[in-house]
Amino acid sequence: MKRHIYRVVTRGPEGDYRIRDYMTEEEIRHRHIQIGTDDCSTDITLRGRPIFKGLIGPMPEAGGVIRYESPDVFEQMTKEWCESKRKRRSRTQKPVIIEFQSQVELQN
């Protein structure tokens, strides 16, 4: 069974991000109040993971990390993510003008 790291991201008093990693589920439970378990995640590896009061998550992160964020961090990171998305190109294209000669012109 693959080991997971539980990462909690919050914001400090000066606006900086604070990241704390927990090596086991028991460690994070000692620090945060569990209010349920995730039973509807589209990521199968997150199903059954704890849901904590005052945190948004669980969310998958690279390298076997299960991430939780405070609401203000979640809001800020979502805004940054939306702003960084590339603008889509319009699917409408300029009309292609095809010139052709009639059969009469071709015979001459």
ABEGO torsion letter per residue (X at the ends): XBBBBBBBBBBBAAGBBBBBBBABAAAAAAABBBAEBBAABABAAABGBBBBBGBBOBBBBBGGBBBBBBAAAAAAAAAAAAAABBBBBBABBBBBBBBBBBAAAAAX
